[in-house]
Structures are given as structure tokens and as C-alpha cells.
């Protein structure tokens, strides 16, 4: 998978925006202004994704490519290295999970707004 494929995948989800709030190379994806994915556009080797803590541990045990989130809360975030031992399909599944975790915790008003997009 390359950065454009990942970017297109994220932006196809309802309510998703992209920005560079930290610097010129850290691309951040948000759903309804809440972060669910971060990556480096200049060196696309990994993605930070939010994850249920129990599943995060399972993934880290199962894949060498999944590690505690770099510069993130290590209980709730994983850094997933692309093009290692997890398939593109598995990386996209983890991305879907991250997106859904954020959506599930949105206030009712924002969930309704998202449903109408």
C-alpha cells in the first residue's frame, strides 16, 4: 500500500477530513474533528491508529508490524508498519476499527450529523 491509497481509503469514509496540524509531513485524519489516524507523508512506513486496548495487545503479539503507539498513549494507540507482516487488508481493518472507535464515542448530536452526510 502507498500513501495515496491509504489517503483515498480514509477520505472515502463519512465525515473524514485531513490536515497537517503539527508540521508539514504529519498527515492527520479526523472524523468529526477527532483524530483516528496519523502518518508521515514524506516517509510512509507506518500509521498510528487508535485501538481497543485488549485488541491492541493481541495485535502486538500477533504481528511484528504492530507496536505500541509512537508518541501516543500506548494503551489506546498502535503504530502499524506497512509492508511488513500484516497485509494491506489487515491494515485497512485496523483503520476501520480506529475510525469506528471514534464514531462510537461521538456525542449524539455529532453522530446524527455524521449520519446525514
Secondary structure, DSSP 8 states (H G I E B T S, - for coil): --HHHHHHHHHTSTTEEEE-SS-SSEEEEEETTEEEEEEESSS-SEEEEE--HHHHHHHHHH-TTEEE-TTS-TTTEEEEETTSSS-HHHHHHHHHHHHHHHHHTS-HHHHHHHHT-
